Amino acid sequence: MTDQVVDTGGVQVSARTSDANQFLGRTRELKELRADIERAGLDTLSGRKAPRARVLLIAGRPGSGRTALAEELVRQVADRYPDGVLRARLTDPDGTPVPVRRTARLLLTALDRPTPPGAPEDDLTAALREALADRRVLLLLDDAAEADQVDALLPDTPECLAVAVSGGPLTGISDVRPCTLGGLDTKSAVEMLSRHAGSVRITVDPRAAEGLVEVCQGQPAALRLAGGWLAARPKSAVADLAKQLRAEGEEGTPLSRIFRLAYTGLPAPAARILRLLSLAPGGLIDPHTASALAGSSVEGAHTTLDDFVALGLLHAVDSPLPQYEVPACLHPLLTALTETQDRPAELQLARARMLERTVRLLQSCRAITETDSPETRQKLLGMPRALRFPNPRAAADWLDIRRPALLASARAAVADGELDTLARRLMSQLVRAMVAHFGTKAAAPDLYDVHALVLDVAQRRNLPREQAAALLNLGDLDVRTGRTREALVRFRAALDAGREGNDPYATGRAMESVGGAHLELGDYDRAADWFGRALAQRQARAERVDEARLYGRIAEAHTYAGRYGEAQRSWRAAVAGHRKHGDVGGHARALSELARVQEYAGRLEESLRTCQEAVDWARRAEDPRLQGALYLRLADTLDRLGDPAAAQLHRGAAERMLGEEPEDSDAAESEPRQEAIEPEPDPNACEIRSASKED
């Protein structure tokens, strides 16, 4: 059975009470919840088959142990669901509900299902329901803020179970009875206190321990902080802590009172670091984040974070790298402290330091993949040792583990609105690092979100060049996922932005992309027209390489339209252009496509000669894949010319070149095929071009 974690809110649900010995109390609640799984639902009672998964709701305020109870329930019943457990967090630590689209996408990723970049929410939730239709899975949906968040994710099968955790009832979801939590029973609460504070003081003064439990109202989060406070003060009695808490009065909750006591007992530097942790995007912290926020050393920050874990102020995340999360119940308390104890300028400076550190780590993460360049090696050596990665694998692991926090950082930086320059640099480096380590295709869903954020900043700051770049990138990703009409709208907007910003690169690329979208939609006349406009611009700027390529795009449109004479003229212009600037591979490909069009036009002898010439140029280009494809082309042409023996020889040569059995070719083709060898992707396809040059 698999056990999958989905990180939707920037923080992994990693502190799981999978060991039964770690969980305390809640016997009655667990019994009721397990009974609720077995009880007949309203549909069953009315004689209808249950159309959806059963939903169990655990309701309680933050700090009541609601997530721990859900985890224990999952542990006890998980063996009934052989297809595994999926976990998702539906609210960010700052209380912002996580969009359903993001949750559905990450659940699909956990199920190894495709998640087209930019896909709308309805498509993703429908794909999720389809993926779960034939599975028996258990969903743990933690910290749900709204019923719609849960309802949209429910599988359409009664074989699945959803356990939702929320602060209150989720009205709108039928047949759900909430299990509402109060405090732990006294015995369990005392045991929890003993685990965190040590058993000696609890054993020698059980009445004082029970009094402390009463002051904490049996709330697990408050008891953890109380235990951490006592553990840090071995000479203090349990009764002393209970007395101090009572002296705090009735203001606030038990959790807020014990938190104030724990906070005031911290040294000033540690207290400042703790406050600033509320600024960490997604509530996920590593030593670099804490170091940058506080302006301290990485080693010192790491030690302080471990101290906070011992005090119950942080949770350690189960991760190959040191990571921590702020408990959701403490996040609003830390935020309130920063508002009263820190000046806005200091908080902004801390955010800027954190973003700058993240940018430099991303620079290092990308640069480690480019160590063949002496300039890059020198740049890496100039970085502080704490920011360097030992090898590309370590950098890729860091990027993968920190990806949720990095994406949350980008979202937070854009939402902040006061650090747009740093936000743009961060997103530029994040895109480059993800492309370098994961590839454009694998990173496409995240890249789509980042480019959308870039567009937000560019529009807010009236930066037409960046608007054009973001629109082009988003359009490219839309095309790859079949949303060609949406992409066409983006490409036209990119053209307008490129013209406004006097950006010839964006303008030319946008015109070519508009042509490509029309080509995809089957409007070949408009495609040829837009390719022609892009060609005219390239010719005016004497950009010969792009000029030759655009002749090929025009020829492609004419070929699809069946205008073979015009297509041949354009391919010959492309051949001449590639030959003129010495692009041997481009020359060979253009000849290959010219031969294809000649074949469509019925000029088989001419096609054979052109194809033989293309083979010669492909040999010079040392491109075995193209050579193999051309040998297959030659074999097809020779078959049509009535020379099967020569055709068989060329097929054997193609087999040797391609290293595999070639597929049988049709004796005749009625429609033009795609290029035998795809052109190399534009290395700047996902680039945020107007970022700072020093990045």
C-alpha positions in Angstrom: 0.0 0.0 0.0 1.3 3.4 -0.9 1.3 6.4 1.4 1.4 9.6 -0.6 1.8 13.2 0.7 0.5 16.1 -1.3 1.8 19.5 -0.5 -0.9 22.0 -1.6 -0.4 24.8 0.9 3.4 24.9 0.8 3.9 22.7 3.8 4.1 18.9 3.8 1.9 17.1 6.3 4.9 15.2 7.6 4.5 14.9 11.4 2.3 11.8 11.2 1.4 9.8 14.2 1.8 6.6 12.4 3.0 4.9 15.6 0.1 4.0 17.8 2.2 4.4 20.9 2.6 8.1 20.0 -1.1 8.9 20.1 -2.9 9.6 23.3 -6.6 9.6 24.3 -9.6 10.3 22.0 -10.8 6.7 22.5 -14.5 7.8 22.3 -14.0 9.9 19.3 -12.1 7.2 17.4 -14.9 4.7 18.2 -17.5 7.1 16.9 -15.6 7.8 13.7 -15.0 4.2 13.0 -18.7 3.4 13.6 -19.6 6.3 11.3 -17.7 4.6 8.5 -19.8 1.5 8.9 -23.2 3.1 9.4 -25.6 3.3 6.5 -25.8 6.6 4.8 -29.0 8.4 3.8 -28.8 7.1 0.3 -28.6 3.5 1.5 -31.5 4.0 3.9 -33.6 5.3 1.0 -32.7 2.4 -1.2 -30.3 4.2 -3.5 -26.6 3.4 -4.0 -24.3 5.9 -2.5 -23.0 8.1 -5.4 -19.9 9.4 -3.8 -17.3 8.8 -1.2 -18.3 8.9 2.5 -17.0 12.0 4.3 -16.0 12.0 7.9 -15.5 15.5 9.5 -13.3 16.2 12.4 -14.0 19.7 13.7 -12.0 21.7 16.3 -10.2 24.9 16.7 -6.4 25.0 15.9 -4.4 23.4 18.6 -7.1 20.9 19.6 -5.3 17.9 18.1 -7.7 17.6 15.2 -5.0 16.7 12.6 -3.4 14.2 15.0 -6.8 12.5 15.5 -7.3 12.3 11.7 -3.9 10.8 11.3 -4.6 8.2 13.9 -7.9 7.3 12.3 -6.2 7.0 8.9 -3.6 4.7 10.5 -6.2 2.4 11.9 -8.3 2.0 8.8 -5.7 2.5 6.0 -5.5 -1.3 5.4 -9.1 -1.2 4.1 -7.9 1.1 1.2 -5.3 -0.9 -0.8 -4.7 1.9 -3.3 -3.2 4.1 -0.6 -3.6 7.4 1.3 -3.6 10.8 -0.2 -3.0 13.8 2.0 -3.7 17.5 1.1 -3.7 20.7 3.1 -6.4 23.1 2.0 -5.4 26.2 3.9 -2.1 28.1 3.9 -0.6 28.9 7.3 -1.8 32.5 7.0 -5.4 31.4 6.7 -5.7 31.8 2.9 -7.7 28.9 1.3 -5.7 26.9 -1.2 -7.3 27.1 -4.7 -9.1 23.8 -5.6 -7.2 23.9 -8.9 -3.8 23.7 -7.2 -5.0 20.9 -4.9 -6.5 18.8 -7.7 -3.3 19.2 -9.8 -1.1 18.0 -7.0 -3.3 15.1 -6.2 -3.2 14.1 -9.8 0.6 14.4 -9.7 0.6 12.1 -6.7 -1.4 9.6 -8.7 1.0 9.8 -11.7 -1.7 11.3 -13.8 -1.0 14.1 -16.4 -1.7 17.6 -15.3 -1.8 19.9 -18.3 -0.3 23.3 -17.4 -2.9 26.0 -17.1 -5.8 23.5 -17.1 -9.0 25.0 -15.6 -10.3 23.8 -12.3 -13.3 21.9 -13.7 -11.0 19.9 -16.0 -8.6 19.0 -13.2 -11.3 18.0 -10.8 -13.0 15.9 -13.5 -9.6 14.2 -14.2 -9.2 13.6 -10.5 -12.6 11.9 -10.2 -11.8 9.8 -13.2 -8.5 8.8 -11.8 -10.1 7.7 -8.5 -13.1 6.0 -10.1 -11.6 2.5 -10.0 -9.5 2.9 -6.9 -10.0 2.4 -3.1 -8.2 5.3 -1.6 -8.4 7.3 1.6 -8.2 11.1 1.3 -7.1 13.2 4.3 -8.1 16.8 3.6 -6.6 18.8 6.3 -7.6 22.3 7.4 -10.5 22.8 5.1 -11.7 26.4 5.1 -14.8 25.9 3.0 -17.2 23.1 2.0 -16.5 23.8 -1.7 -12.8 22.8 -1.3 -13.8 19.4 0.0 -16.8 18.9 -2.3 -14.9 19.5 -5.5 -12.3 16.8 -4.6 -14.7 14.0 -3.6 -14.4 10.8 -5.7 -17.6 9.6 -7.4 -17.3 6.2 -5.8 -18.5 4.9 -2.4 -15.4 2.7 -2.3 -13.3 5.7 -1.2 -13.3 7.5 2.1 -12.6 11.2 2.7 -11.5 12.4 6.2 -11.9 16.2 6.4 -10.4 18.4 9.1 -12.0 21.8 9.7 -12.7 24.5 12.3 -16.4 23.9 12.1 -19.2 22.3 10.2 -18.9 22.1 6.4 -22.5 23.0 5.4 -23.3 22.0 1.9 -21.9 18.5 2.0 -24.7 16.1 2.6 -24.7 13.2 5.1 -21.8 14.5 7.2 -21.9 14.4 11.0 -19.0 16.4 12.6 -16.9 14.9 15.3 -16.3 18.0 17.4 -13.2 18.0 19.6 -12.7 19.5 23.1 -9.8 18.9 25.3 -8.0 15.6 26.1 -9.2 13.6 29.1 -7.1 14.3 32.2 -5.2 11.1 32.2 -4.1 11.4 28.5 -3.3 15.1 29.0 -1.1 14.4 32.0 0.7 11.7 29.9 1.3 14.1 27.1 2.7 16.6 29.6 5.0 14.0 31.0 6.3 13.1 27.6 7.4 16.6 26.8 8.5 17.7 30.3 9.9 14.5 31.7 8.1 12.1 34.1 9.9 13.0 37.4 8.2 16.3 38.2 4.8 15.0 37.0 5.1 11.9 39.1 6.1 13.7 42.3 3.3 16.3 42.0 0.3 14.7 40.2 -2.2 17.3 41.5 -0.1 20.1 40.2 0.1 18.4 36.8 -3.7 18.0 36.8 -4.0 21.6 37.7 -1.8 22.6 34.8 -3.9 20.4 32.5 -7.0 22.2 33.7 -5.4 25.6 33.0 -4.5 24.4 29.5 -8.0 23.0 29.1 -6.5 19.8 27.8 -5.6 21.4 24.5 -2.7 19.4 23.0 -0.9 22.4 21.5 -0.9 24.2 24.8 0.3 21.1 26.6 3.2 20.7 24.2 4.3 24.3 24.9 3.9 23.8 28.6 6.0 20.6 28.4 8.7 22.5 26.4 8.7 25.3 28.9 9.2 22.9 31.8 11.9 20.9 29.9 13.9 24.1 29.4 13.7 24.9 33.1 14.5 21.7 35.0 14.5 23.5 38.3 11.0 24.9 37.9 8.0 23.0 39.5 4.9 22.2 37.6 2.9 24.2 40.2 5.0 27.3 39.3 4.0 27.1 35.7 0.3 26.6 36.6 0.5 29.6 38.9 2.1 31.9 36.3 -0.5 30.9 33.8 -3.3 31.7 36.2 -1.7 35.0 36.9 -2.0 35.8 33.1 -5.8 36.1 33.8 -8.6 35.0 31.4 -7.5 37.1 28.5 -7.1 35.0 25.3 -7.1 31.2 24.9 -5.0 28.8 27.0 -2.7 28.4 23.9 -2.1 32.2 23.6 -1.4 32.5 27.3 1.2 29.7 27.4 2.7 31.0 24.1 3.2 34.4 25.6 4.9 32.9 28.6 7.2 30.7 26.3 7.9 33.7 24.1 8.9 36.1 26.9 11.3 33.5 28.3 13.3 33.5 25.0 16.5 35.6 24.6 15.9 38.7 22.5 17.7 37.4 19.4 15.8 34.1 19.5 12.5 35.9 20.1 13.2 38.1 17.0 13.9 35.0 14.8 10.7 33.4 16.1 8.6 36.4 15.2 10.2 36.7 11.7 9.4 33.1 11.0 5.8 34.2 10.3 7.2 35.8 7.1 8.4 32.4 5.7 6.2 31.6 2.6 4.0 28.7 3.2 5.2 28.4 6.8 8.0 26.2 5.6 11.4 27.1 6.9 15.0 25.9 6.4 18.2 27.3 8.0 18.8 29.5 5.0 15.4 31.1 5.3 15.8 31.7 9.0 19.3 33.0 8.6 18.3 35.5 5.9 15.2 36.7 7.8 17.3 37.4 11.0 20.5 38.4 9.3 22.5 35.7 11.2 24.7 32.8 10.2 23.2 29.6 8.7 24.7 27.5 11.5 23.4 29.7 14.2 19.9 29.8 12.7 20.0 26.0 12.4 20.7 25.6 16.1 18.0 28.1 17.0 15.4 26.2 14.9 16.3 23.0 16.7 15.8 24.8 20.0 12.4 25.9 18.9 11.4 22.3 18.1 12.4 21.2 21.6 10.2 24.0 23.0 7.3 22.9 20.9 7.3 26.2 18.9 8.2 24.5 15.6 7.6 21.1 14.0 10.5 19.3 12.3 9.6 18.1 8.8 10.5 14.6 7.8 12.8 15.5 5.0 16.3 14.6 3.7 17.2 18.3 4.3 16.6 20.1 7.5 13.2 21.7 7.3 10.7 23.0 9.8 7.1 24.3 9.8 5.3 26.8 11.9 2.3 25.1 13.6 -0.8 26.5 12.0 -2.2 27.4 15.4 0.8 29.5 16.3 1.0 31.4 13.0 -1.6 34.1 13.8 0.1 34.6 17.2 3.5 35.2 15.5 1.9 37.5 13.0 0.4 39.6 15.8 3.8 39.9 17.4 5.5 41.2 14.3 2.8 43.8 13.9 3.3 45.1 17.4 7.1 44.6 18.0 8.7 45.2 14.6 8.6 48.3 12.4 7.2 47.9 8.9 10.6 48.9 7.4 12.3 46.1 9.4 9.9 43.5 8.2 10.3 44.7 4.6 14.1 44.5 5.0 13.7 40.9 6.4 11.6 40.0 3.4 14.1 41.5 1.0 17.0 39.6 2.6 15.0 36.3 2.4 14.2 36.9 -1.3 17.8 37.9 -2.1 19.1 34.7 -0.4 16.6 32.6 -2.4 17.6 34.2 -5.6 21.3 33.5 -4.9 20.5 29.9 -4.0 18.6 29.5 -7.3 21.5 31.0 -9.2 23.9 28.5 -7.6 21.4 25.7 -8.2 21.3 26.5 -11.9 25.0 27.3 -12.3 26.1 23.9 -11.0 24.6 22.4 -14.2 26.8 24.7 -16.4 30.3 24.0 -15.0 31.7 23.4 -18.4 31.8 27.2 -18.7 34.9 28.8 -17.1 32.9 31.9 -16.4 30.3 30.0 -14.6 32.9 28.1 -12.5 34.5 31.4 -11.6 31.1 32.8 -10.5 30.4 29.7 -8.4 33.8 30.0 -6.6 32.9 33.6 -5.9 29.8 32.6 -3.9 29.9 32.0 -0.2 30.5 28.3 0.6 27.1 28.1 2.3 25.4 28.9 -1.0 27.2 26.4 -3.1 26.0 22.9 -4.0 28.6 20.1 -4.2 27.2 18.6 -7.4 24.2 18.8 -9.8 22.4 15.9 -8.0 22.5 17.8 -4.7 21.2 20.9 -6.3 18.3 19.0 -8.0 17.3 17.4 -4.7 17.3 20.8 -3.0 15.2 22.2 -5.8 12.7 19.3 -5.7 12.4 19.4 -1.9 12.1 23.2 -1.7 9.9 23.6 -4.7 6.6 24.1 -2.7 8.3 26.7 -0.6 9.9 28.4 -3.6 6.6 28.6 -5.4 4.9 29.9 -2.3 7.8 32.5 -2.1 7.0 33.7 -5.6 3.3 34.0 -4.9 4.0 35.9 -1.7 6.5 38.2 -3.3 4.0 39.1 -6.1 1.1 39.6 -3.6 3.3 41.8 -1.4 3.7 44.3 -4.3 6.5 46.3 -2.6 9.4 44.2 -3.7 8.6 43.6 -7.4 12.2 43.9 -8.6 13.3 41.1 -6.3 10.1 39.2 -7.2 11.0 39.4 -10.9 14.5 38.2 -10.2 13.3 35.4 -8.1 10.8 34.2 -10.7 13.5 34.5 -13.5 15.9 32.3 -11.5 13.2 29.9 -10.5 12.2 29.3 -14.1 15.8 28.9 -15.2 16.6 26.4 -12.4 13.5 24.3 -13.0 14.2 24.1 -16.7 17.8 23.2 -16.1 17.1 20.4 -13.7 13.6 19.1 -14.6 13.2 20.1 -18.2 10.5 22.3 -19.7 8.0 19.5 -20.1 8.2 18.1 -16.6 8.2 21.6 -15.0 5.4 23.0 -17.3 2.6 23.1 -14.7 4.7 25.1 -12.3 6.2 27.2 -15.1 2.7 28.2 -16.2 1.9 29.5 -12.7 5.2 31.4 -12.5 4.7 33.1 -15.9 1.2 34.1 -14.8 2.7 35.7 -11.8 5.3 37.5 -14.0 2.4 38.8 -16.1 0.7 40.1 -13.0 3.8 42.1 -12.0 4.4 43.3 -15.5 0.9 44.6 -15.8 1.0 46.2 -12.4 4.3 48.0 -13.1 3.5 48.7 -16.8 6.4 46.8 -18.2 5.4 46.0 -21.7 8.5 43.9 -22.6 8.0 41.6 -19.6 4.2 41.5 -20.5 5.2 40.3 -24.0 7.6 37.7 -22.7 5.1 36.3 -20.1 2.3 36.2 -22.7 4.5 34.4 -25.2 5.5 31.8 -22.6 2.0 31.3 -21.5 0.8 31.0 -25.1 3.5 28.4 -25.8 2.3 26.3 -22.9 -1.3 26.7 -24.0 -0.4 25.4 -27.5 1.3 22.3 -26.0 -1.9 21.5 -24.1 -4.2 21.9 -27.0 -5.7 25.3 -26.0 -4.7 26.9 -29.4 -7.5 29.5 -29.5 -6.6 30.7 -26.0 -2.9 30.8 -27.1 -3.8 32.9 -30.2 -5.4 35.5 -27.9 -2.2 35.6 -25.8 0.1 35.8 -28.9 -1.9 38.8 -30.2 -1.7 40.5 -26.8 2.1 39.8 -26.8 2.4 41.4 -30.2 0.7 44.6 -28.9 2.9 44.6 -25.8 6.1 44.0 -27.9 5.2 46.9 -30.1 4.5 49.1 -27.1 7.8 48.2 -25.6 9.7 48.5 -28.9 10.9 45.0 -28.4 11.8 43.6 -31.9 12.5 40.1 -30.5 9.0 39.8 -28.9 7.3 41.4 -31.9 8.9 38.9 -34.3 8.3 36.0 -32.0 4.7 37.0 -31.5 4.0 37.3 -35.2 5.5 33.9 -35.8 3.5 32.4 -33.0 0.3 33.9 -34.3 1.1 32.2 -37.6 1.8 29.0 -35.8 -1.5 29.1 -34.0 -3.4 29.7 -37.3 -1.5 26.8 -38.8 -2.5 24.6 -35.9 -6.2 25.7 -36.4 -6.0 24.8 -40.1 -6.2 28.4 -41.4 -3.3 28.1 -43.7 -3.7 31.3 -45.6 -3.5 33.4 -42.4 -0.6 31.3 -41.2 1.4 32.0 -44.4 0.5 35.7 -44.1 1.7 36.0 -40.5 4.9 34.0 -41.2 5.4 36.5 -44.1 5.1 39.4 -41.7 7.6 37.9 -39.4 9.9 37.2 -42.3 9.7 40.9 -43.5 10.7 42.0 -40.0 13.7 39.6 -39.9 14.8 40.7 -43.3 14.7 44.4 -42.3 16.9 43.5 -39.4 19.2 41.3 -41.5 18.6 38.3 -39.2 19.6 35.7 -41.7 19.3 32.6 -39.5 15.7 33.4 -38.6 15.0 34.5 -42.2 15.9 31.0 -43.5 13.8 29.3 -40.7 10.7 31.5 -41.5 10.9 30.6 -45.2 10.5 27.0 -44.0 7.4 28.0 -41.9 5.9 29.7 -44.9 6.6 26.6 -47.0 5.0 24.4 -44.3 1.8 26.5 -44.5 1.7 26.2 -48.3 2.3 22.5 -48.2 -0.6 21.9 -45.9 -2.8 24.1 -48.2 -1.7 21.9 -51.2 0.1 24.8 -52.9 3.1 22.7 -53.7 4.7 25.1 -56.2 4.8 28.0 -53.7 6.0 25.5 -51.0 8.9 24.5 -53.3 9.9 28.1 -53.9 9.9 28.8 -50.2 11.9 25.7 -49.3 14.5 26.6 -52.0 14.8 30.0 -50.4 15.2 28.3 -47.0 17.9 26.0 -48.5 19.8 29.0 -49.9 19.6 30.9 -46.6 20.9 27.9 -44.5 23.7 27.4 -47.0 24.6 31.1 -47.0 25.2 31.3 -43.2 26.8 27.8 -43.0 24.1 25.9 -41.1 24.8 22.4 -42.4 22.0 20.7 -40.3 19.4 23.3 -41.3 20.5 22.9 -45.0 20.0 19.1 -44.8 16.6 19.5 -43.2 15.4 22.1 -45.7 16.5 19.8 -48.6 14.7 16.9 -46.9 11.4 18.9 -46.7 11.9 20.1 -50.3 12.2 16.5 -51.4 9.0 15.7 -49.5 7.0 18.5 -51.3 8.4 17.4 -54.7 7.2 13.9 -53.9 3.7 15.3 -53.1 3.7 17.2 -56.4 4.4 14.0 -58.3 8.0 14.9 -59.3 9.5 11.7 -58.1 12.8 11.8 -60.1 13.5 15.3 -58.8 12.5 14.3 -55.3 15.0 11.4 -55.5 17.9 13.7 -56.5 17.0 16.2 -53.8 16.8 13.5 -51.2 20.2 12.1 -52.1 21.6 15.6 -51.8 20.0 15.9 -48.4 21.6 12.6 -47.3 25.0 14.0 -48.3 24.4 17.2 -46.2 23.1 15.2 -43.3 26.3 13.1 -43.4 28.3 16.3 -43.2 26.2 17.5 -40.3 26.8 14.2 -38.5 23.1 13.7 -37.8 22.4 10.0 -37.9 18.7 10.4 -37.1 18.2 12.6 -40.0 20.2 10.3 -42.2 18.1 7.4 -41.2 14.9 9.3 -41.9 16.2 10.3 -45.3 17.1 6.7 -46.2 13.5 5.8 -45.4 12.3 8.6 -47.6 14.6 7.3 -50.4 13.3 3.8 -49.9 9.7 5.0 -50.3 10.5 7.0 -53.4 12.4 4.1 -55.0 9.4 1.9 -54.3 7.2 4.3 -56.1 9.7 4.4 -59.0 9.6 0.6 -59.3 13.1 -0.3 -57.8 12.3 -2.5 -54.7 15.8 -3.9 -54.5 17.4 -0.4 -54.1 14.6 0.5 -51.7 15.4 -2.5 -49.5 19.1 -1.5 -49.4 18.1 1.9 -48.2 15.7 0.5 -45.6 18.6 -1.6 -44.2 20.8 1.5 -44.0 18.0 3.3 -42.2 17.7 0.4 -39.7 21.4 0.6 -39.0 21.3 4.4 -38.6 18.3 4.5 -36.3 19.2 1.4 -34.3 15.7 -0.1 -34.6 13.3 -1.7 -37.0 11.8 1.0 -39.2 8.1 1.1 -39.4 6.5 0.0 -42.6 5.9 3.0 -44.8 2.7 3.5 -46.8 3.0 3.2 -50.5 1.6 6.6 -50.9 0.8 9.5 -48.6 -2.2 11.7 -49.0 -1.3 14.3 -46.4 2.0 16.0 -45.5 3.7 14.6 -42.4 5.6 16.4 -39.7 9.3 16.8 -40.0 11.3 13.6 -39.6 13.5 15.3 -37.1 12.0 17.9 -34.8 13.9 21.2 -34.7 15.8 22.0 -31.5 13.6 23.9 -29.0 14.2 27.6 -28.6 16.5 27.8 -25.5 14.8 31.1 -24.6 11.3 29.7 -24.8 10.7 30.0 -21.0 13.1 32.8 -20.4 12.0 35.9 -18.5 14.0 38.1 -20.9 13.9 41.4 -19.2 15.3 40.3 -15.9 18.5 41.8 -14.6 21.6 40.9 -16.7 23.6 40.0 -13.7 21.2 37.1 -13.0 
